[in-house]
């Protein structure tokens, strides 16, 4: 935003609290720009692939994977359930205050039209679907405390967990290396740069 972005498209997730969290954070920081939420028509193969962590930044929990794989055993191989989930996600985004949705995934044009039509039918009932999008990352961090009544976030900021000693030491160690070698003005930056150029010119070293 500082560098000129005038809208945002989120990363994909299946956690209503995280979608809401972004809007709350932007409002808290006086960033008034349109936000579009990513909606992916999740199939069983895609869910398995994402569950293994093969797509950076996207989390499909074991619970969601089990649900999708059970749906895939239906007579239509889960297509109706997959499309319904996408329509419900769009309804939640609209209800939370998103300006639009970025709809993705393997689907034919009539299916996309069907998702949009279904969204228009159910968009006013978005709060009923919140319980279906409660797939948090295990041990994940939220900026705000959970509102148990709504299933979304409260206005209270979450308490930060104390950092473990091992994490602090690791962070300090990485900071030392960074300041010694990776900063352009660092004492050993020139040496590291020369070494990197040397490695790039030798295919065996580069492969290693």
Secondary structure, DSSP 8 states (H G I E B T S, - for coil): -TTS--EEE----SBHHHHHHHHHHHHHTT---EEEEEEE---HHHHHHHHTT-STT----HHHHHHHHHHTTSTTTTHHHHHHHHHHHHHHHHHHT-SEEEEESS--HHHHHHHHHHHHHHGGGGGGGGGG-B---TT---SEEE-TTTSSEEEEE-------HHHHHHHHHHHHHIIIIISTTSTTHHHHHHHHHHHHT-HHHHH-
